[in-house]
Amino acid sequence: MALHFETLKTRALTALAFVIVMIGGLSWNGWSFIFLFAFIHFGCWFEFVKLMKKINAQNYIANSFLGLLYITLPVIMMIDLGFDASIFAKDQGIENLHTLDYSAVIPCGIIFSIWINDTMAYLVGSLIGRTPFSKISPKKTWEGTVGGAILCVIAVGYFSGHINAAKIISVNHWIIIAAICSIAGTGGDLLESKLKRMADVKDSGSIMPGHGGFLDRFDSLLIAVPFVWLYIKLLV
């Protein structure tokens, strides 16, 4: 898969604007965090219902209720992790709390892990990818998938040991969270690709040039969050 610089430029500019909005919503305070994910929640729901209608117009209303598991539950879990993180911060004596006893550390760690994995998988796959990973997503390669996961774990492990706020949990936990995000996130990407194939559409929406819609952007997050939530609740 060749590296297309015009495509990369469009994706990079869109990603920059996207990152600014996301970081602002995550880091301002607890209310902005809730508002951000409420917006993401309804954006994903809007696109999900459209996909369900294209897949099966007769039963799309009933099928759309699957969005409660696919979209609503992960968003609730993500918000819960934001407030759980404040408890970890208090235990470690780290003063990074905001309104509503919210801390952005764990939500940011999950999102950054997914971003790093996606970016590295795209770059590695574009440069050296040769072996198709799945028929569901023909452009995805084994080289890109494995390379993205390895580089994600290395990057998160390194930065979590050098950023004070990240010390609310150990580096080992961050490494496992990064691995979970890489594996589950890839599964989320394939799931959404399958839904788009069934609906016969290229993108779930068009809100972000080069990235598609809400589901295109948050497909990995929606599947990764429940697994990270379970790991943190049970083992951290």
N, C-alpha and C positions, 0 to 999 in steps of 0.2 A: 504494500500500500504506500504510494508516494506521498510525500509531505507537501501539501498544497499551501503555499505561503499566503495567498489571498484569503483562503478559508481560515487559516490560522489567524490572520490579522483581524478579520471580522469577529471571530470567536473571542479573540483577546480583548478587543474594545468593548464588546458586549459583556464579557466576563468582568472587566474592570468596573463598569457601572453596577453590575450585579453585586460584586464584592463590596462596593461602597455602601449600597443599600443594606446588604446583609450584616456587615460589620456594625453599621449604625444601629440597626434594630436590635442586634444581639448585645451591644456594649453600652447603650445609653442607660436603660434601667429595666426593671421587671415589666413595666407596662408596655414599653416599646417591644420587648421580647414577645409578650403575649399578642400584641397587635400584629407583629410581623408574621407569626405563625398562624394567626387567625386569617390573615390575608392569603398566605400560602395554602392554608386548608381549603378555603373557598375557591381559590383559583384551580387547585387540583381537582376538587369536586366538579367544577363546571366542565373541565375537560374530560373527566372520567365519565360523566353522564353522556357527553357527546360521543365518546368512544362506544359506550354500551348501546347507544341508539343506532350507531352504524353497524355494530356487530349483530344485533338482534332487535330490530325496531319494535317487534310485537311484545317482547318481554323486557324491554330495557329498564322500565321502572323497577321491576323486581330485582333484576341483575344489578342495578345501581346501588342497592343496599349493601353489596359487597364492599362498597367504598367505606363503610363504617369500620371494617377490618383493615382495608388497604390504606386508607387515608386518615380517618378520624382517630383511630387508636394510636398510630405512631405519633401523630401531632400531640395528643394528650401526654403520651410518654415522654416526648421531647420537652414539653413544658415542665413536666414533673422533674426531669433530670436537671433543669435549670435551677429549681428550688432545692433539690437534693444537694447540688454542688455547694450551695451556701452553707449547708451543714458540715460538709467536708472541710470547707474553708475555715469555719469557726473552730473545728477540732484541731486544725493545724495552726491556728492563730494568724491566718492570713487575712488581712483587711482588704478584701476586694468585693465587698458586698454592696448592693445597690438597693433601690426601692423594693419593698416586698421581700427582703432577704433573698434576693436573687443573685446568682453568680453565673457569668457567661462561660466559665472555664470548660466545663464538660460539653455543653452544646457546641462551643467553638471547636473543641478537640474532635468531636464527631464530624462536624462539617469540614474542617480542615483536612481530616484524614480522607474523607471522600473526595474532596477537591484534588488533593495530592495524588491519590490513586487514579482518578479519572485523567488528570493531566499527564501523569507519567505513562499511563497505559496508552494514551493517544500518541504521545511522542515516541515511545519505544515501538509501538505497533506501526507507526508511520515510517519509522526509520529502518527497522529490521524485521517487521512482522511478515511471516510467510505462511504460517500454519493456521488455517481457519479454526476458530474456537467453537463456533456454534452456527448451525444453519439458520437459527432465529435471527442472528445479527452477523451477516456475512463479513462486515468490515472489522469485526473484532477478531484478534488473533491470540494464539496461546502465548506468543512472545510478549505481546503488549500486556496481556492480562497478568501473567506471572511477573514480568518486569515492573509493572505498575504497583503490584502488591508488595514486592520486595522493597522497592524504593520508598513506598509509603511507610512501611514499618521502620525502615532505617531513619527516615526523616522525622517521623513522630517520636521515635525513641531518642533521637539526638536532641530535638528541641524541647521535649518534655523534661530533659535533664538540665536544661539551661535557662528555662523560663520559670521565674519564681512562682507565679500564679499556678502553674501546672503541677506544683508540688503538693497540691491537695490530695493527690493519689500518687502511688509510686510509678517509676518509669516502667516497671514490669507490667503494671496494669495498663498503662498507655500503649505499650507494645501490643498487648492482647486486644485492646480496643481497636487499634489501627488494623490489626489482622482481621478482626470481625467486620469492620467497615469495608475492607477490601473485598472479602469473600461474599458477604451478604449484599454489599452494594452492587457487585457484579451480577448477583442473582436478581436484584431489583431492576437493573438495566435490561436484563434478558426478559424478565416478566413484562415490562412495559413494551419492549420491542415485539413480544408475542401479541400483546393486545393491539398494537398498531397494525401488525400484519393481519390480524383477524378483522380489523376495521378498514383495512386497505388504505391507510394514510401514512404519510412520511413522518409527520410530526404531530404531537398531540395538540399543539397550538402554535402561535406565531408571535408571542409577546417578546421573545428574545432572539433577535437575528443571529443565526449561526448556532443557536442552542434550542430552538423550538419553543415549546410552551412550558407550563408549570410542571407537568408530569415528566417531560423530557429532562428538566433540570433537577427535579427532586425524586426521581424514580429510585435511585440508589438509597437516598436518605430514608424513604418510607419503609424499606425492607431492613435496613441496617439498624435503625433506632430500636425496634423491639428486642433484637438480639443483644445490643449494648445495654439496654435497660435491664434485661434479665441478668446479664453478667454483673452489672453494678449492684443490683438489688441482692443477688445471691452470694456474690464472692468478694465484693470490695468492702 
